[in-house]
């Protein structure tokens, strides 16, 4: 989690990103803004309050300290020498400006902010914030000229939201720094513009990542691999999904062996899951440890995709949350399939 209670905004630089496709210029500022105390609280809310700080990323790296992201080097230089703030922010703005030619980005302003004393987890560090704001918000301001009330319209940036923003923390440098980001850019065939093309980041391989990956591969195994290898009914698949989500909701620590023992009641299925897990790691080029701390935010996010619903033609949806022995599958003499449900209390 991020704690910004004692964080200070040391400096701000604003560059105007013109629309290159419309032959608008890139206007690079040579001035550093140091906000006064009256401005500080408004700016702290704008630059810091919109981040959830649950899921983190790293700049893409070809190897330790060998970046593939073009944003890594100017940010690293700013951390090494804060006096390079203008030069580093200008380099980042030039990279951003190139995307306006391909209509992935329109006219707006890039803010680069140097943040001092920001707490991330249990570590106190500095950070660099990068924000892109379109300048197309319209504001209505009532004014009076003498005794005549007037309505005037102004164009600017709304302080209540971010579409594209990130905070790069001065930690985990060899892995590509720790990054929190917001990306509401339009998706395209190569992914999301801000995250995938401009920043060029990948998920940080922390407990959020590990929890998400194991839950995701478990769902994939139960829904796709399991029925290919074993004769299982749909209700049994749903039971395995329920057991797996219950495990993550009720355990603080994941153990591969303990998970397999609690979720899969068949040794062959448990072994198949282990093989599937290894194949998943090889295919996706990830290394998932056998033991890790369960991240509750990842569980909440992934749980939305675990739907224990038995869909019967277009007539019925049966939600199964408990004992699979309370539902029985069969076929009558005319060949019609049915499910029989047992229960004690009707609500």
C-alpha positions in Angstrom: 0.0 0.0 0.0 1.1 3.6 -0.6 1.2 6.1 2.2 1.5 9.8 1.1 0.8 11.5 4.5 4.3 13.0 4.6 5.0 13.1 0.9 6.2 16.4 -0.5 5.8 17.6 -4.1 9.3 18.9 -4.8 8.9 20.0 -8.4 6.5 20.0 -11.4 7.3 20.4 -15.1 4.5 20.8 -17.6 5.0 20.2 -21.4 2.4 20.9 -24.0 2.0 17.9 -26.3 0.7 19.1 -29.6 -1.1 16.9 -32.1 1.6 16.1 -34.7 -1.0 14.8 -37.1 -2.5 18.3 -37.1 1.0 19.9 -37.4 0.8 21.2 -33.8 4.1 21.7 -32.1 5.7 20.1 -29.0 6.3 22.9 -26.5 8.9 22.0 -24.0 9.0 24.0 -20.8 12.4 25.0 -19.3 10.9 26.1 -16.0 10.4 24.0 -12.9 7.3 24.8 -10.8 7.6 24.7 -7.1 4.1 24.8 -5.6 3.3 27.0 -2.6 1.5 25.8 0.5 -2.0 26.9 -0.8 -1.7 25.0 -4.0 -0.1 21.9 -2.4 -3.2 20.2 -1.0 -5.1 20.5 -4.3 -2.1 19.2 -6.2 -1.5 16.3 -3.8 -5.1 15.2 -4.4 -4.7 15.4 -8.1 -1.3 13.7 -8.3 -1.6 11.1 -5.6 -5.2 10.2 -4.6 -6.3 8.3 -7.7 -4.0 5.3 -7.4 -5.2 2.1 -5.8 -1.7 0.7 -5.1 -2.8 -3.0 -5.3 -1.3 -4.1 -8.5 2.3 -3.1 -9.5 4.4 -3.2 -12.6 8.0 -3.0 -13.8 9.5 -1.4 -16.9 10.3 -4.2 -19.4 13.8 -5.4 -19.1 16.0 -7.6 -21.4 18.1 -8.5 -18.3 19.1 -7.0 -14.9 19.6 -3.2 -15.5 19.2 -3.7 -19.3 15.9 -2.0 -20.2 13.8 -2.4 -23.2 11.4 0.4 -22.2 12.5 3.8 -23.4 11.1 5.5 -20.3 13.4 3.6 -17.9 16.6 5.5 -18.7 15.3 9.1 -18.3 13.5 8.2 -15.1 16.7 6.5 -13.8 18.7 9.6 -14.6 16.3 11.8 -12.7 16.6 9.6 -9.6 20.4 9.6 -9.9 20.5 13.4 -10.5 17.3 15.4 -9.7 18.9 18.4 -11.5 18.3 16.5 -14.7 14.5 16.9 -14.2 14.1 19.3 -17.2 16.2 17.2 -19.5 14.7 13.9 -18.5 11.1 15.1 -18.7 11.8 16.6 -22.1 13.0 13.3 -23.3 9.9 11.6 -22.1 7.7 14.3 -23.7 9.4 13.7 -27.1 8.6 10.0 -26.9 5.0 10.8 -26.1 4.7 13.4 -28.9 5.6 10.8 -31.5 2.3 8.9 -30.8 0.2 11.8 -31.8 1.2 11.3 -35.4 -0.6 7.9 -35.4 -3.7 9.3 -33.7 -3.2 7.2 -30.6 -3.0 10.5 -28.7 -4.4 13.9 -29.2 -3.5 17.4 -27.9 -2.9 17.6 -24.1 -0.3 18.3 -21.4 2.2 16.1 -19.8 3.0 16.7 -16.1 6.2 15.3 -14.6 6.3 15.5 -10.8 9.2 14.7 -8.4 7.8 13.3 -5.1 9.9 13.2 -2.0 9.3 10.8 1.0 6.6 8.5 -0.3 5.9 5.3 1.6 5.4 2.2 -0.4 4.8 -0.9 1.7 7.4 -0.6 4.5 9.9 1.4 2.4 10.3 5.2 2.4 11.6 6.4 -0.9 11.2 9.1 -3.7 9.1 8.8 -6.8 8.6 10.3 -10.2 5.0 10.8 -11.4 4.1 11.0 -15.1 0.6 12.2 -16.1 -1.0 13.0 -19.5 -4.2 15.1 -19.4 -6.2 16.1 -22.4 -7.2 19.7 -22.5 -10.8 19.2 -23.6 -12.7 19.5 -20.4 -15.2 22.4 -20.4 -15.8 24.4 -17.2 -18.7 26.8 -16.6 -18.0 29.8 -14.4 -20.7 32.4 -13.4 -19.3 35.9 -13.4 -20.7 39.4 -13.0 -19.9 42.5 -14.9 -21.4 45.3 -13.0 -25.0 44.2 -12.3 -25.1 41.8 -15.3 -24.6 38.1 -14.5 -22.7 36.2 -17.2 -21.8 32.6 -17.9 -18.3 32.0 -19.2 -16.9 28.7 -20.5 -13.2 27.7 -19.9 -11.3 24.8 -21.3 -8.8 23.0 -19.1 -8.0 19.9 -17.1 -10.4 18.3 -14.6 -8.7 17.6 -11.3 -11.0 14.7 -10.4 -9.8 12.0 -12.7 -6.9 10.5 -14.6 -7.0 8.6 -17.8 -3.3 8.0 -18.1 -0.9 8.3 -15.2 1.9 6.4 -13.4 4.1 6.7 -10.3 7.5 5.2 -10.6 9.1 4.4 -7.2 12.8 4.6 -6.6 12.9 0.9 -5.6 13.5 -2.5 -7.4 15.7 -0.7 -10.0 17.3 -3.8 -11.4 13.9 -5.3 -12.0 12.7 -2.2 -13.8 11.5 -0.1 -10.8 8.2 -0.6 -9.0 5.3 1.2 -10.8 1.7 2.0 -10.0 -0.3 3.1 -13.0 -3.7 4.2 -14.3 -4.6 3.4 -17.9 -8.0 4.2 -19.3 -6.6 4.7 -22.8 -8.6 3.0 -25.6 -7.6 -0.5 -26.3 -6.2 -1.4 -29.7 -4.7 -4.4 -31.4 -1.4 -4.1 -29.6 -3.0 -3.6 -26.1 -3.5 -0.4 -24.1 -1.6 2.6 -25.4 -0.3 4.0 -22.1 0.7 0.7 -20.4 1.9 -1.4 -23.4 3.2 1.1 -26.0 4.3 4.2 -24.1 5.5 2.9 -20.7 6.2 -0.6 -21.9 5.7 -2.3 -18.6 4.9 -5.9 -17.4 3.3 -7.0 -14.1 5.7 -7.1 -11.1 6.1 -10.7 -10.0 4.9 -10.1 -6.4 2.2 -11.8 -4.3 -0.5 -10.1 -6.3 0.9 -11.5 -9.5 1.4 -15.0 -8.0 -2.1 -15.2 -6.5 -3.7 -14.0 -9.8 -1.6 -16.4 -11.9 -2.4 -19.5 -9.8 -6.1 -18.7 -9.6 -6.2 -18.1 -13.3 -4.4 -21.3 -14.3 -6.6 -23.3 -11.8 -9.7 -22.0 -13.5 -8.3 -22.8 -16.9 -7.3 -26.3 -15.8 -10.8 -27.1 -14.3 -12.7 -25.7 -17.3 -10.5 -27.0 -20.2 -7.9 -29.6 -19.2 -9.9 -31.5 -16.6 -12.7 -32.6 -18.9 -10.2 -33.6 -21.6 -8.4 -36.1 -19.3 -11.1 -37.3 -17.0 -14.8 -38.2 -17.1 -16.2 -35.4 -14.9 -19.7 -33.9 -14.8 -20.3 -30.2 -15.0 -21.3 -30.2 -11.4 -17.9 -31.7 -10.4 -16.1 -28.9 -12.3 -18.1 -26.3 -10.5 -17.3 -28.0 -7.2 -13.6 -27.8 -7.9 -13.9 -24.1 -8.8 -15.8 -23.5 -5.5 -13.2 -25.3 -3.5 -10.3 -23.4 -5.1 -11.9 -20.0 -4.5 -12.8 -21.0 -1.0 -9.1 -21.9 -0.4 -7.8 -18.5 -1.5 -10.5 -16.7 0.5 -9.7 -18.5 3.7 -5.9 -19.0 3.5 -3.3 -16.4 4.2 -0.5 -18.5 2.8 -0.6 -20.7 -0.4 1.2 -24.0 -0.5 1.1 -26.1 -3.7 0.8 -29.4 -1.9 -1.8 -28.2 0.6 -3.8 -26.6 -2.2 -3.8 -29.8 -4.3 -4.8 -31.9 -1.2 -7.7 -29.6 -0.2 -9.1 -28.9 -3.7 -8.6 -32.1 -5.7 -10.0 -35.3 -4.1 -8.3 -37.5 -6.6 -4.6 -38.2 -6.8 -4.5 -38.5 -10.6 -6.3 -35.2 -10.9 -3.9 -33.5 -8.5 -0.9 -34.9 -10.5 -2.5 -33.6 -13.7 -2.9 -30.2 -12.2 0.8 -30.2 -11.2 1.7 -31.0 -14.8 -0.6 -28.3 -16.1 0.9 -25.8 -13.7 4.4 -26.6 -15.0 3.3 -26.4 -18.7 1.6 -23.0 -17.9 4.9 -21.7 -16.5 6.9 -22.8 -19.5 4.3 -21.4 -22.0 4.0 -18.0 -20.3 7.6 -17.8 -19.2 6.8 -17.2 -15.5 8.3 -18.8 -12.4 5.6 -19.4 -9.8 6.9 -20.4 -6.3 5.4 -23.4 -4.5 4.7 -21.2 -1.5 3.7 -17.5 -1.3 1.5 -15.1 0.7 -2.1 -14.9 -0.7 -3.0 -11.3 -1.8 -6.5 -10.5 -0.8 -6.9 -7.8 -3.5 -5.9 -10.3 -6.2 -8.5 -12.8 -4.7 -11.3 -10.2 -4.9 -10.3 -9.3 -8.5 -10.1 -12.9 -9.7 -13.1 -14.1 -7.8 -15.3 -12.1 -10.2 -14.4 -14.6 -12.9 -15.2 -17.7 -10.9 -18.8 -18.2 -11.7 -20.3 -21.5 -10.5 -23.2 -21.5 -12.9 -24.8 -24.5 -14.5 -26.4 -23.3 -17.7 -29.2 -25.6 -19.0 -30.2 -24.7 -22.6 -31.7 -21.2 -22.4 -34.2 -22.1 -19.7 -32.3 -22.3 -16.5 -29.2 -21.1 -14.7 -28.4 -23.1 -11.6 -25.9 -21.5 -9.1 -24.0 -24.1 -7.2 -22.2 -23.0 -4.1 -21.9 -26.0 -1.9 -22.0 -29.8 -1.6 -22.1 -31.3 -5.1 -23.8 -34.4 -3.6 -26.9 -32.3 -3.2 -27.4 -32.3 -6.9 -28.1 -35.4 -9.0 -28.0 -35.7 -12.8 -30.1 -38.2 -14.8 -32.2 -39.0 -17.9 -35.8 -40.0 -18.0 -37.3 -42.8 -20.2 -37.9 -40.4 -23.1 -34.3 -39.2 -23.2 -34.8 -35.9 -21.5 -31.9 -34.9 -19.2 -32.6 -33.6 -15.8 -31.0 -32.5 -12.5 -32.5 -33.3 -9.1 -31.8 -30.8 -6.3 -31.9 -31.7 -2.6 -32.3 -29.1 0.1 -33.5 -28.5 3.7 -34.6 -24.9 3.8 -36.3 -22.7 1.2 -35.6 -19.0 1.4 
